[in-house]
Structure formats: C-alpha cells, structure tokens
C-alpha cells in the first residue's frame, strides 16, 4: 500500500466503521442515555453477516443469550467478522474502510509510575483488510471520551498531549506500512459541538491552543514514524475554510457533509460542489468527502429508509461528478447496539444493528458498481 492510493487522482469508494470494538473482540462502551448525566452498558443482540448479495450466512456471530463470551470466543467472532466484511467489500468493489483506531483498544489504562502496557487487538482486522486489498484510513488521536484509557487526566492538556503522543507513536510504529492514510483526530472545528453532545468530556477542550497543540503532536508522530503515508484532517464542509491554520497538518483535506442533519427534507446535495471548490481553492489540498450520510430514523423526526436510499443515490452521483473530489466515505457501515445522542445518530448505518442490509446498502453498491 502506498500514498498513491489516495493521491493518484482515481475516485475511490468507502465506508466508515464506528463499532471497532466488534473487530477488536472487546465490549462496547457505555451508551449515552442522558447526555452528561447517565450512561449505561446496554445488552448486545444478535449479529449476522446477511448483508451481501446472495451471501446469506445462517449463523449469528453473537447470540443475544450469549452474555458472557470468553476472550477466545470474542476473538474468534472478531476474526470471522473481519474476514466476512473484507470479502464482501472486495466482491462489491468498495475500496476502503475508515475506522477509529481508538486509544483505549491499544492502551486500556494509564499506568501511573510504571511502564505503559500496549496491546494491538486490531492486528487481525488490519491484516485481513490488507490481504483482501481493502485500504484503511485509520483515525488516531480521536478524543471522544468513550475512546480514552482509564486513568487519563482529561482536565490537564499538557498531560493529555504527552500521553496521547506516546500512545500514538506506539500505534503508528506498529502499523507502519499497513495503513493507506492516517487521519489526525476528528472534526477539530467541531469539538465544542461534540462536547455539548457528551462525546467529549474534560476541561482541556476549552484551552485556546488545544486544537493546534494536539494536531501538531499527532502530526509530528506520523511524520517521524511513518513518513511515506499521507495524513488527513476532516472538517465540517460548512466551516472548513474558517479554520485555515489546521491545513498545515494534512496532505489531504477531508470534508464531512451532512446537509440533512437537522432536517429530514428536502434532500438536496447540489451545494457540495461549491463547498468543495472553496475548500480546495483556499487549502490547496486534494479533497475527499470523509463522511456523509442520512439516517433511516427515527420516523418521528421525518427520517426513514426510503429517504436514506434517495440520499445515498444523490450524494454518490454528485460526489463522483466533481473532478476535485477523489473519494467518498459513507457514514456509516452499520448501526451498533451502542447508542449515542442525538437520537438520529443511531440510524445512519447502511446495515442495521442485527447485521441485515437496509435499502441504502444495496443502493450504495449499485452506485459503486456502475462507476467501477
């Protein structure tokens, strides 16, 4: 794999994976029930792999009654899930996955006064994707609270950056040469909105220079440990050009485009070209659509599966028609049993939480195969 994967001018299709704990064989985080007040670890239901065309698999990966699987069983499930996913993506010409390399998968706990202990539970996932020719956009340093190790001081920015860069160095060094693109953090222009939704916690996010110091630290690690792999920063399409100081930390600029995040209709993606052109002109960077999507519910807010299909069709056609866009990532592959806030965040998946396809999954595959 090389940086030419995303810098050779060819258009690439991909999906974003949220539930990387599934592929690591660990428990999901606690769900956000009431932001800033209540979180609970909810029970997990069945997971199947019946989302491929003519590729139904009769057995579930994790039964609802299987409440206490052993570590070996969870690892076996993770390996099976990775293998089936990689093969489905390859067969359907989906070329990349974008996924969280969340800190606490590799370092579950900060060891005070001791040498730090790291584990790499995504080795099988990474190797499987590599073997099947699926490129990986790995997101490192994402400061969502559910991704942070136990014992981390989230009010002390200096300590946070020290611990973050130490862990990021271990992760990047371990996976050097196996990652197509390193994404640094996530939506640095939107951190206060993340805080309001209870995705981020701690006083460090309110430091005036937090964004620049965190991005600079992760960027330095990648340049030192994996200099041949390009970096990416993703920002909201509506505000990307207001944060020009961040451009120096990336080779590729990613835009997150959600024109229907606050309303279910009308579905209109026609202003994407204008936003991309402005971002490309001001940043001077090659541009990709890192995230875009439309939820299939809840119905009370006007969202449904038919509109999700309509949106997926429209955004695939629009993004592909823009010469300066070189890739499109759909948020997200599947809805996990883990729940977030606001409520429609739980319904963006092309596949439902049981692992069964929605209509938007097949629409996405149709769009990909028409253009590959």
ROKOL-6197 format. One line per field, with one value per residue (C-alpha): residue in one letter; chain; z, y, x. Coordinates in nm, 4 decimals, decimal comma. Example, Ala and Ser with C-alpha at 12.3 -4.5 7.8 and 13.67 -1.06 7.14 Angstrom:
! residues 2
code	c(A:S)
unit	c(A:A)
w	c(0,7800:0,7140)
v	c(-0,4500:-0,1060)
u	c(1,2300:1,3670)
//
This chain:
! residues 372
code	c(X:X:X:X:X:X:X:X:X:X:X:X:X:X:X:X:X:X:X:X:X:X:X:X:X:X:X:X:X:X:X:X:X:X:X:X:X:X:X:X:X:X:X:X:X:X:X:X:X:X:X:X:X:X:X:X:X:X:X:X:X:X:X:X:X:X:X:X:X:X:X:X:X:X:X:X:X:X:X:X:X:X:X:X:X:X:X:X:X:X:X:X:X:X:X:X:X:X:X:X:X:X:X:X:X:X:X:X:X:X:X:X:X:X:X:X:X:X:X:X:X:X:X:X:X:X:X:X:X:X:X:X:X:X:X:X:X:X:X:X:X:X:X:X:X:X:X:X:X:X:X:X:X:X:X:X:X:X:X:X:X:X:X:X:X:X:X:X:X:X:X:X:X:X:X:X:X:X:X:X:X:X:X:X:X:X:X:X:X:X:X:X:X:X:X:X:X:X:X:X:X:X:X:X:X:X:X:X:X:X:X:X:X:X:X:X:X:X:X:X:X:X:X:X:X:X:X:X:X:X:X:X:X:X:X:X:X:X:X:X:X:X:X:X:X:X:X:X:X:X:X:X:X:X:X:X:X:X:X:X:X:X:X:X:X:X:X:X:X:X:X:X:X:X:X:X:X:X:X:X:X:X:X:X:X:X:X:X:X:X:X:X:X:X:X:X:X:X:X:X:X:X:X:X:X:X:X:X:X:X:X:X:X:X:X:X:X:X:X:X:X:X:X:X:X:X:X:X:X:X:X:X:X:X:X:X:X:X:X:X:X:X:X:X:X:X:X:X:X:X:X:X:X:X:X:X:X:X:X:X:X:X:X:X:X:X:X:X:X:X:X:X)
unit	c(A:A:A:A:A:A:A:A:A:A:A:A:A:A:A:A:A:A:A:A:A:A:A:A:A:A:A:A:A:A:A:A:A:A:A:A:A:A:A:A:A:A:A:A:A:A:A:A:A:A:A:A:A:A:A:A:A:A:A:A:A:A:A:A:A:A:A:A:A:A:A:A:A:A:A:A:A:A:A:A:A:A:A:A:A:A:A:A:A:A:A:A:A:A:A:A:A:A:A:A:A:A:A:A:A:A:A:A:A:A:A:A:A:A:A:A:A:A:A:A:A:A:A:A:A:A:A:A:A:A:A:A:A:A:A:A:A:A:A:A:A:A:A:A:A:A:A:A:A:A:A:A:A:A:A:A:A:A:A:A:A:A:A:A:A:A:A:A:A:A:A:A:A:A:A:A:A:A:A:A:A:A:A:A:A:A:A:A:A:A:A:A:A:A:A:A:A:A:A:A:A:A:A:A:A:A:A:A:A:A:A:A:A:A:A:A:A:A:A:A:A:A:A:A:A:A:A:A:A:A:A:A:A:A:A:A:A:A:A:A:A:A:A:A:A:A:A:A:A:A:A:A:A:A:A:A:A:A:A:A:A:A:A:A:A:A:A:A:A:A:A:A:A:A:A:A:A:A:A:A:A:A:A:A:A:A:A:A:A:A:A:A:A:A:A:A:A:A:A:A:A:A:A:A:A:A:A:A:A:A:A:A:A:A:A:A:A:A:A:A:A:A:A:A:A:A:A:A:A:A:A:A:A:A:A:A:A:A:A:A:A:A:A:A:A:A:A:A:A:A:A:A:A:A:A:A:A:A:A:A:A:A:A:A:A:A:A:A:A:A:A:A)
w	c(0,0000:-0,0739:-0,0660:-0,4337:-0,3188:-0,2329:-0,4358:-0,7803:-0,8992:-0,9167:-0,7450:-0,4510:-0,2635:0,1043:0,4248:0,7775:1,0623:1,4042:1,6143:1,6014:1,9344:1,7360:1,5289:1,8338:2,0296:2,3257:2,4906:2,3526:2,5568:2,7741:2,5797:2,6246:2,7762:2,9071:2,7935:3,0822:3,3322:3,2563:3,0690:3,0718:2,9125:2,7150:2,6252:2,2845:2,0483:1,7559:1,4779:1,1382:0,8143:0,5835:0,4045:0,0862:-0,2385:-0,2346:0,0569:0,3418:0,6418:0,8641:1,1943:1,4118:1,5226:1,8691:2,0112:2,2353:2,5016:2,4913:2,7700:2,8892:2,5970:2,6793:2,5480:2,2954:2,1753:2,1330:1,9389:1,7131:1,6498:1,5646:1,3175:1,1461:1,1226:0,9759:0,7168:0,6009:0,5844:0,3832:0,1311:0,0912:0,0336:-0,2208:-0,4093:-0,4297:-0,5299:-0,2144:-0,1870:0,1622:0,5211:0,7521:1,1132:1,4626:1,5953:1,9343:2,2027:2,4703:2,2427:2,2476:2,5977:2,8207:3,1299:3,2149:3,4418:3,6943:3,7790:3,5673:3,2135:2,9877:2,8549:2,4982:2,3117:1,9421:1,9085:1,5550:1,4072:1,2524:1,1162:0,9572:0,8095:0,6741:0,5027:0,3615:0,2304:0,0513:-0,0961:0,1137:0,2060:0,5628:0,6706:1,0377:1,2695:1,5550:1,8496:1,8468:2,1888:2,2263:2,5923:2,5094:2,3366:2,6230:2,8605:3,2262:3,4495:3,1956:3,3333:3,0893:3,2577:3,2108:2,8490:2,8966:3,0376:2,7764:2,4887:2,6483:2,6914:2,3520:2,1584:2,3453:2,2596:1,9031:1,8457:1,9516:1,7292:1,4189:1,4573:1,4961:1,1840:0,9683:0,6031:0,6516:0,6567:0,3431:0,5174:0,8762:0,9882:1,2749:1,5422:1,4218:1,3188:1,5042:1,4006:1,5761:1,9176:2,1154:1,9457:2,0393:2,3996:2,4026:2,2858:2,5618:2,3117:2,4670:2,8330:3,0393:3,0778:2,8358:2,5332:2,6462:2,6204:2,3488:2,1847:2,2392:1,8741:1,7349:2,0046:1,9720:1,5924:1,5882:1,8301:1,6335:1,3017:1,4270:1,5395:1,1985:1,0085:1,2258:1,2422:0,9023:0,6742:0,3495:0,4467:0,3957:0,6660:0,6569:0,8664:0,8319:0,8960:0,8542:0,4949:0,6098:0,8247:0,6834:0,5346:0,8640:1,0238:0,7829:1,0452:1,0525:0,6847:0,7532:0,9407:0,6472:0,2968:0,2144:0,3354:0,4247:0,4299:0,6358:0,4540:0,6286:0,4591:0,6274:0,9780:1,1274:0,8967:0,7019:0,3822:0,1235:0,0182:-0,1771:-0,2256:-0,5061:-0,2942:-0,2390:-0,5441:-0,4209:-0,0768:-0,2237:-0,4711:-0,1974:0,0362:-0,2417:-0,3530:-0,0058:0,1305:-0,1826:-0,0735:-0,2526:-0,1233:-0,0321:0,1279:0,4513:0,5903:0,4569:0,5304:0,6091:0,8957:0,8399:1,1517:1,3865:1,1981:1,4404:1,3048:0,9452:0,8622:0,7002:0,4881:0,1579:0,2098:0,3099:-0,0254:-0,2053:-0,0271:-0,0924:-0,4624:-0,4829:-0,2920:-0,4842:-0,8163:-0,7032:-0,5448:-0,8417:-1,0807:-0,9052:-1,0590:-0,7473:-0,5209:-0,5172:-0,2635:-0,0867:0,2544:0,3680:0,7378:0,8444:0,7626:1,0410:1,3430:1,6644:1,9768:2,1475:2,1482:2,1081:2,1167:1,9439:1,8657:1,4875:1,5255:1,5943:1,2478:0,9934:0,9152:0,5733:0,7722:1,0815:1,4239:1,3614:1,0606:0,7980:0,4998:0,4566:0,1104:0,1209:0,1324:-0,1997:-0,3487:-0,2471:-0,4071:-0,7261:-0,7435:-0,6834:-0,9428:-1,2082:-1,1836:-1,1309)
v	c(0,0000:0,3497:0,7080:0,6801:0,5037:0,8412:1,0749:0,9186:1,1003:0,7912:0,8087:0,5710:0,4415:0,3546:0,3080:0,4349:0,1829:0,3075:-0,0102:-0,1090:-0,2867:-0,5569:-0,6199:-0,5998:-0,8557:-0,6271:-0,4953:-0,1810:0,1415:0,2586:0,4158:0,7806:0,7698:1,1276:1,3492:1,4462:1,2630:0,8942:0,6264:0,2550:-0,0531:-0,1947:-0,5633:-0,6777:-0,8587:-1,0925:-1,0011:-1,1660:-1,1224:-1,1409:-0,8139:-0,9358:-1,0092:-1,3817:-1,4254:-1,5060:-1,6732:-1,8621:-1,8480:-1,5346:-1,4067:-1,3167:-1,4508:-1,2321:-1,5042:-1,5208:-1,2673:-1,3693:-1,4917:-1,5887:-1,3870:-1,6615:-1,6656:-1,2877:-1,3070:-1,5776:-1,3661:-1,0650:-1,2660:-1,4088:-1,0692:-0,9109:-1,1859:-1,1766:-0,7977:-0,7766:-1,0300:-0,8555:-0,5210:-0,6648:-0,8519:-0,5341:-0,3096:-0,0986:0,0088:0,1455:0,1498:0,4455:0,3378:0,4544:0,3340:0,4258:0,4829:0,2531:-0,0511:-0,0290:0,1141:0,0373:0,2016:0,4630:0,3045:0,5666:0,5420:0,2297:0,1358:0,1625:-0,1579:-0,1705:-0,4316:-0,4465:-0,6203:-0,4881:-0,6873:-0,9429:-0,6751:-0,4840:-0,7936:-0,9188:-0,5882:-0,5788:-0,9342:-0,8525:-0,5280:-0,3011:0,0238:0,1526:0,5122:0,4895:0,7648:0,8178:1,0536:1,0947:1,2378:1,1088:1,0182:0,6624:0,6125:0,7265:0,4986:0,4712:0,6966:0,9751:1,3302:1,4975:1,8371:1,8640:1,9453:1,9031:1,5533:1,4635:1,5561:1,3727:1,0525:1,0891:1,1258:0,8356:0,6050:0,7341:0,6644:0,3023:0,2610:0,4235:0,2395:-0,0938:-0,0481:0,1356:0,0371:-0,1198:0,1972:0,3926:0,7206:0,8450:1,0762:1,3037:1,3417:1,4100:1,7286:1,9754:2,2597:2,0921:1,9951:2,2180:2,0551:1,7171:1,8373:1,9521:1,6057:1,4401:1,2825:1,4714:1,5447:1,7374:2,0885:2,0512:2,1121:2,4722:2,5645:2,8232:2,6395:2,2831:2,2140:2,3276:2,1548:1,8237:1,8198:1,9237:1,6447:1,3682:1,5049:1,5023:1,1397:1,0241:1,2151:1,0580:0,7027:0,6563:0,9369:0,7714:0,7582:1,0783:1,2474:1,3795:1,6150:1,6164:1,9186:2,0155:2,1194:2,4315:2,5619:2,4081:2,7269:2,9164:2,7029:2,7560:2,7132:2,3387:2,2839:2,2641:1,9379:1,7392:1,6216:1,5587:1,7620:1,5669:1,7271:1,5973:1,6792:1,6457:1,8727:1,6887:1,6547:1,8947:1,8264:1,5279:1,7115:1,8407:1,6225:1,8487:1,7895:2,0400:2,2786:2,0196:2,1344:2,4934:2,3872:2,1554:2,4180:2,6785:2,4400:2,3206:2,6754:2,8057:2,4989:2,3981:2,0364:1,7383:1,6859:1,3891:1,3508:1,1776:1,1390:1,1849:1,0130:1,0238:0,8428:0,5861:0,7032:0,7922:0,8336:1,0946:1,3283:1,2513:1,0204:0,6811:0,4158:0,5369:0,8831:0,7273:0,5449:0,8702:1,0499:0,7791:0,7825:1,1600:1,2011:0,9246:1,0819:1,4332:1,3476:1,1384:1,4233:1,6681:1,6488:1,7773:1,5058:1,1846:0,9707:0,9299:0,7683:0,6815:0,7217:0,4568:0,0877:-0,0402:0,0662:-0,0822:-0,1704:0,1040:0,4202:0,7819:1,1238:1,2948:1,0118:1,0055:0,9388:0,5777:0,5230:0,6298:0,2743:0,1139:-0,2071:-0,2377:-0,3402:-0,7041:-0,7028:-0,7035:-0,4645:-0,1609:-0,0493:0,2142:-0,0583:-0,2009:0,1470:0,2238:-0,0968:-0,0183:0,3268:0,1876:-0,0870:0,1478:0,3517:0,0864)
u	c(0,0000:0,1265:0,0124:-0,0764:-0,3925:-0,5464:-0,3271:-0,3342:-0,6477:-0,8685:-1,2069:-1,2392:-1,5441:-1,5515:-1,7467:-1,6872:-1,6877:-1,7961:-1,8003:-1,4337:-1,4757:-1,6552:-1,3416:-1,1161:-1,3192:-1,3917:-1,7052:-1,8714:-1,8632:-2,1480:-2,4352:-2,5276:-2,8755:-2,8970:-2,6071:-2,3747:-2,5965:-2,6455:-2,4541:-2,5288:-2,3801:-2,6716:-2,7138:-2,5947:-2,8297:-2,7606:-2,5216:-2,5371:-2,3487:-2,6505:-2,5798:-2,4123:-2,5890:-2,6557:-2,4155:-2,6501:-2,4940:-2,7307:-2,5470:-2,5227:-2,1867:-2,3003:-2,6251:-2,8366:-2,8296:-2,4508:-2,3996:-2,0520:-1,8392:-1,4830:-1,1910:-1,1174:-1,4789:-1,4785:-1,1523:-1,2927:-1,6031:-1,3881:-1,1783:-1,4848:-1,6493:-1,3342:-1,2957:-1,6569:-1,6592:-1,3374:-1,4615:-1,7960:-1,6258:-1,3821:-1,6551:-1,8610:-1,5679:-1,5716:-1,2102:-1,1518:-1,2681:-1,2291:-1,2218:-1,1387:-0,8043:-0,9386:-0,6800:-0,8241:-0,8176:-0,4384:-0,3909:-0,6888:-0,5375:-0,2743:-0,0127:0,0957:0,4638:0,5075:0,5982:0,2940:0,1377:0,0080:-0,1913:-0,2839:-0,6209:-0,6759:-0,3874:-0,6197:-0,8533:-0,5649:-0,4044:-0,7367:-0,8112:-0,4583:-0,4887:-0,8150:-0,6821:-0,9068:-0,7298:-0,7533:-0,7972:-0,7005:-0,8203:-0,5755:-0,5990:-0,9765:-1,0524:-1,4074:-1,4485:-1,5514:-1,2148:-0,9910:-0,7973:-0,8894:-0,6823:-0,6243:-0,6474:-0,8861:-0,8527:-0,4759:-0,3894:-0,0136:-0,0501:-0,3112:-0,0796:0,2135:0,0125:-0,1557:0,1686:0,3298:0,0392:0,0085:0,3760:0,3320:0,0247:0,1734:0,5036:0,3225:0,1072:0,3614:0,3278:-0,0164:-0,2265:-0,3189:-0,3980:-0,3661:-0,6465:-0,5474:-0,8184:-1,1737:-1,3519:-1,1260:-1,3557:-1,6491:-1,5112:-1,7475:-2,0473:-1,9004:-1,8709:-2,2334:-2,3451:-2,1371:-1,8994:-1,6071:-1,5518:-1,2980:-1,1691:-0,8784:-1,1041:-1,1525:-0,7837:-0,7364:-0,4460:-0,5714:-0,6502:-0,3162:-0,1130:-0,2969:-0,2864:0,0792:0,1679:-0,0049:0,1214:0,4809:0,4447:0,3168:0,5862:0,8565:0,7220:0,5536:0,6755:0,5651:0,1962:-0,0072:-0,2109:-0,5647:-0,7719:-1,1500:-1,3673:-1,7295:-1,7913:-1,9760:-1,6901:-1,3717:-1,2340:-1,2771:-1,0038:-0,7164:-0,4456:-0,5178:-0,4368:-0,0634:-0,1126:-0,2510:-0,1720:-0,5384:-0,8350:-1,1479:-1,4919:-1,7827:-2,1057:-2,4436:-2,6978:-2,9888:-2,8502:-3,1046:-3,3988:-3,5294:-3,6225:-3,5801:-3,2902:-3,0581:-2,6852:-2,6333:-2,4229:-2,1496:-1,9532:-1,9451:-1,8164:-1,5531:-1,4317:-1,3928:-1,2106:-0,9798:-0,9024:-0,8207:-0,6413:-0,4527:-0,5091:-0,6515:-1,0042:-1,2193:-1,5621:-1,4657:-1,8161:-2,1649:-2,4918:-2,8595:-3,0364:-3,3109:-3,4934:-3,6458:-3,9692:-4,0996:-3,8304:-3,9259:-3,6343:-3,6961:-3,5280:-3,6741:-3,5268:-3,1968:-3,1906:-3,2710:-2,9884:-2,7281:-2,8108:-2,7938:-2,4659:-2,2889:-2,3847:-2,2929:-1,9577:-1,8479:-1,9297:-1,6940:-1,3465:-1,1704:-1,3166:-1,1156:-1,3045:-1,6368:-1,6877:-2,0411:-2,1208:-2,1661:-2,1439:-2,3688:-2,5706:-2,4267:-2,6217:-2,4251:-2,6387:-2,5361:-2,7014:-2,8810:-3,1202:-3,0917:-2,7170:-2,8163:-2,9683:-2,7058:-2,5959:-2,6343:-2,6819:-2,8997:-2,7710:-2,8646:-2,6330:-2,9097:-2,8988:-3,1155:-3,2166:-2,9422:-2,6748:-2,7886:-2,8245:-2,4677:-2,3407:-2,5339:-2,3749:-2,0268:-2,0581:-2,1960:-1,8764:-1,6075)
//
